[in-house]
Amino acid sequence: MTFRNFDTTLTELLDKYAPKRQVKTRVRVTAPWFDEDCRRCKAATRRLEKAYRRTPSDQSKLAWRLQFHSQRELFQKKLVSHWSAAIEECSGNSLALWSKLRRLLQPQSVIDCRLTADDFAHHFLSKIDRIRASTAAAPTPNIDDRAVHVSLMDFSPVTADEVAKILSKSPAEQCQLDPALTWLVKNTLRTSPTFSTTTL
């Protein structure tokens, strides 16, 4: 019931303040170090390339090649500077450091998986059958009953500080079943007067 109320409340708030609407966007995956300087430099390289394509000459080709060489140097400088600063920020936090290094050393790639849902289901069913067969002769577990002197009848009301503490420590991850994006919920710590005294 509590989770249903949570989903319903967030859905109503989203429908009221941020109703769903259809938009068209072009998805461009850029490197985290690609900033406005890189964008301007790349645009200049494209202009010189188009000028060379329109009127090929040694002069226009040289200008294009020099600009392209300058672009490569800038990109390399931005890449090294970004990752050096990112790794430096993770000093003392091995979990965050490994997350950065994993992105740096193992770039994401598209894996062509030809397995079907039935293949996965068969794999796990076979695994369960093997476990049951290997433990069929095992003795029945002995479970001792323990008397409970104090029953849990209800939960103590949660405070705003406890909610803020949980949100601040929660990772900004979500799935399609969540009624609202996690980063949007976490952002209420900064915008809501209720959590105005909480420091992230």
Secondary structure by P-SEA (a helix, b strand, c coil): caaaaaaaaaaaaaaacccbbbbbbbbbbccccccaaaaaaaaaaaaaaaaaaacccaaaaaaaaaaaaaaaaaaaaaaaaaaaaaaaaacccaaaaaaaaaaaaccbbbbbccccaaaaaaaaaaaaaaaaaaacccccbbbbbbbbcccccccccccaaaaaaaaaaccccccccccccaaaaaaccccccccccccc
